[in-house]
Amino acid sequence: MVQKILNKIIGAKYIAIARTWVPNMVAWGTVGGVALIHFTDWRLVLDYVPYIRGKFKSDE
């Protein structure tokens, strides 16, 4: 049902092109997310990971 609607709006050719790009976009999105965490405050993000949370005890 959804594909019929998309075929009318976008066209089968562009849907086929988008399907080939999805894995590439997922990979680059993952790389971008990891880079964002790496270059920002990674410790703030890793405080929510249960196993790693105990490694960063504050010195207060």
mmCIF file of the C-alpha atoms, coordinates in Angstrom:
data_MODEL
# 
_entry.id   MODEL 
# 
loop_
_atom_site.group_PDB 
_atom_site.id 
_atom_site.type_symbol 
_atom_site.label_atom_id 
_atom_site.label_alt_id 
_atom_site.label_comp_id 
_atom_site.label_asym_id 
_atom_site.label_entity_id 
_atom_site.label_seq_id 
_atom_site.pdbx_PDB_ins_code 
_atom_site.Cartn_x 
_atom_site.Cartn_y 
_atom_site.Cartn_z 
_atom_site.occupancy 
_atom_site.B_iso_or_equiv 
_atom_site.pdbx_formal_charge 
_atom_site.auth_seq_id 
_atom_site.auth_comp_id 
_atom_site.auth_asym_id 
_atom_site.auth_atom_id 
_atom_site.pdbx_PDB_model_num 
ATOM 1  C CA . MET A 1 1  ? 0.000  0.000  0.000   1.00 0.00 ? 1  MET A CA 1 
ATOM 2  C CA . VAL A 1 2  ? 2.724  2.447  0.991   1.00 0.00 ? 2  VAL A CA 1 
ATOM 3  C CA . GLN A 1 3  ? 4.820  1.493  -2.008  1.00 0.00 ? 3  GLN A CA 1 
ATOM 4  C CA . LYS A 1 4  ? 1.943  2.241  -4.375  1.00 0.00 ? 4  LYS A CA 1 
ATOM 5  C CA . ILE A 1 5  ? 1.575  5.698  -2.882  1.00 0.00 ? 5  ILE A CA 1 
ATOM 6  C CA . LEU A 1 6  ? 5.324  6.331  -3.099  1.00 0.00 ? 6  LEU A CA 1 
ATOM 7  C CA . ASN A 1 7  ? 5.366  5.118  -6.711  1.00 0.00 ? 7  ASN A CA 1 
ATOM 8  C CA . LYS A 1 8  ? 2.718  7.695  -7.574  1.00 0.00 ? 8  LYS A CA 1 
ATOM 9  C CA . ILE A 1 9  ? 4.436  10.547 -5.727  1.00 0.00 ? 9  ILE A CA 1 
ATOM 10 C CA . ILE A 1 10 ? 8.134  9.854  -6.232  1.00 0.00 ? 10 ILE A CA 1 
ATOM 11 C CA . GLY A 1 11 ? 8.403  7.207  -8.908  1.00 0.00 ? 11 GLY A CA 1 
ATOM 12 C CA . ALA A 1 12 ? 9.830  3.700  -9.021  1.00 0.00 ? 12 ALA A CA 1 
ATOM 13 C CA . LYS A 1 13 ? 13.165 4.867  -10.420 1.00 0.00 ? 13 LYS A CA 1 
ATOM 14 C CA . TYR A 1 14 ? 13.918 7.133  -7.473  1.00 0.00 ? 14 TYR A CA 1 
ATOM 15 C CA . ILE A 1 15 ? 12.751 4.543  -4.953  1.00 0.00 ? 15 ILE A CA 1 
ATOM 16 C CA . ALA A 1 16 ? 15.217 2.047  -6.450  1.00 0.00 ? 16 ALA A CA 1 
ATOM 17 C CA . ILE A 1 17 ? 18.011 4.617  -6.260  1.00 0.00 ? 17 ILE A CA 1 
ATOM 18 C CA . ALA A 1 18 ? 17.174 5.396  -2.630  1.00 0.00 ? 18 ALA A CA 1 
ATOM 19 C CA . ARG A 1 19 ? 17.240 1.697  -1.723  1.00 0.00 ? 19 ARG A CA 1 
ATOM 20 C CA . THR A 1 20 ? 20.796 1.377  -3.000  1.00 0.00 ? 20 THR A CA 1 
ATOM 21 C CA . TRP A 1 21 ? 21.890 4.387  -0.931  1.00 0.00 ? 21 TRP A CA 1 
ATOM 22 C CA . VAL A 1 22 ? 20.346 3.307  2.395   1.00 0.00 ? 22 VAL A CA 1 
ATOM 23 C CA . PRO A 1 23 ? 23.271 1.095  3.563   1.00 0.00 ? 23 PRO A CA 1 
ATOM 24 C CA . ASN A 1 24 ? 25.737 3.831  2.667   1.00 0.00 ? 24 ASN A CA 1 
ATOM 25 C CA . MET A 1 25 ? 23.737 6.460  4.548   1.00 0.00 ? 25 MET A CA 1 
ATOM 26 C CA . VAL A 1 26 ? 23.471 4.192  7.609   1.00 0.00 ? 26 VAL A CA 1 
ATOM 27 C CA . ALA A 1 27 ? 27.230 3.607  7.605   1.00 0.00 ? 27 ALA A CA 1 
ATOM 28 C CA . TRP A 1 28 ? 28.074 7.316  7.306   1.00 0.00 ? 28 TRP A CA 1 
ATOM 29 C CA . GLY A 1 29 ? 25.484 8.175  9.940   1.00 0.00 ? 29 GLY A CA 1 
ATOM 30 C CA . THR A 1 30 ? 27.106 5.723  12.330  1.00 0.00 ? 30 THR A CA 1 
ATOM 31 C CA . VAL A 1 31 ? 30.560 7.127  11.610  1.00 0.00 ? 31 VAL A CA 1 
ATOM 32 C CA . GLY A 1 32 ? 29.251 10.651 12.152  1.00 0.00 ? 32 GLY A CA 1 
ATOM 33 C CA . GLY A 1 33 ? 27.624 9.685  15.453  1.00 0.00 ? 33 GLY A CA 1 
ATOM 34 C CA . VAL A 1 34 ? 30.804 8.064  16.742  1.00 0.00 ? 34 VAL A CA 1 
ATOM 35 C CA . ALA A 1 35 ? 32.856 11.086 15.625  1.00 0.00 ? 35 ALA A CA 1 
ATOM 36 C CA . LEU A 1 36 ? 30.434 13.434 17.369  1.00 0.00 ? 36 LEU A CA 1 
ATOM 37 C CA . ILE A 1 37 ? 30.755 11.506 20.622  1.00 0.00 ? 37 ILE A CA 1 
ATOM 38 C CA . HIS A 1 38 ? 34.541 11.296 20.223  1.00 0.00 ? 38 HIS A CA 1 
ATOM 39 C CA . PHE A 1 39 ? 35.084 15.008 19.660  1.00 0.00 ? 39 PHE A CA 1 
ATOM 40 C CA . THR A 1 40 ? 32.585 16.189 22.258  1.00 0.00 ? 40 THR A CA 1 
ATOM 41 C CA . ASP A 1 41 ? 32.167 15.270 25.895  1.00 0.00 ? 41 ASP A CA 1 
ATOM 42 C CA . TRP A 1 42 ? 32.398 11.488 25.477  1.00 0.00 ? 42 TRP A CA 1 
ATOM 43 C CA . ARG A 1 43 ? 32.449 10.942 29.216  1.00 0.00 ? 43 ARG A CA 1 
ATOM 44 C CA . LEU A 1 44 ? 28.993 12.483 29.555  1.00 0.00 ? 44 LEU A CA 1 
ATOM 45 C CA . VAL A 1 45 ? 27.645 10.022 26.988  1.00 0.00 ? 45 VAL A CA 1 
ATOM 46 C CA . LEU A 1 46 ? 29.428 7.008  28.482  1.00 0.00 ? 46 LEU A CA 1 
ATOM 47 C CA . ASP A 1 47 ? 28.002 7.746  31.936  1.00 0.00 ? 47 ASP A CA 1 
ATOM 48 C CA . TYR A 1 48 ? 24.766 6.198  30.651  1.00 0.00 ? 48 TYR A CA 1 
ATOM 49 C CA . VAL A 1 49 ? 26.457 2.899  29.673  1.00 0.00 ? 49 VAL A CA 1 
ATOM 50 C CA . PRO A 1 50 ? 26.079 0.644  32.741  1.00 0.00 ? 50 PRO A CA 1 
ATOM 51 C CA . TYR A 1 51 ? 29.370 -1.287 32.452  1.00 0.00 ? 51 TYR A CA 1 
ATOM 52 C CA . ILE A 1 52 ? 31.529 1.783  31.865  1.00 0.00 ? 52 ILE A CA 1 
ATOM 53 C CA . ARG A 1 53 ? 29.782 4.034  34.399  1.00 0.00 ? 53 ARG A CA 1 
ATOM 54 C CA . GLY A 1 54 ? 31.741 2.594  37.345  1.00 0.00 ? 54 GLY A CA 1 
ATOM 55 C CA . LYS A 1 55 ? 35.138 3.283  35.749  1.00 0.00 ? 55 LYS A CA 1 
ATOM 56 C CA . PHE A 1 56 ? 34.726 7.069  35.956  1.00 0.00 ? 56 PHE A CA 1 
ATOM 57 C CA . LYS A 1 57 ? 34.226 7.781  39.636  1.00 0.00 ? 57 LYS A CA 1 
ATOM 58 C CA . SER A 1 58 ? 34.443 11.461 40.454  1.00 0.00 ? 58 SER A CA 1 
ATOM 59 C CA . ASP A 1 59 ? 37.202 12.578 42.798  1.00 0.00 ? 59 ASP A CA 1 
ATOM 60 C CA . GLU A 1 60 ? 34.873 14.696 44.941  1.00 0.00 ? 60 GLU A CA 1 
# 
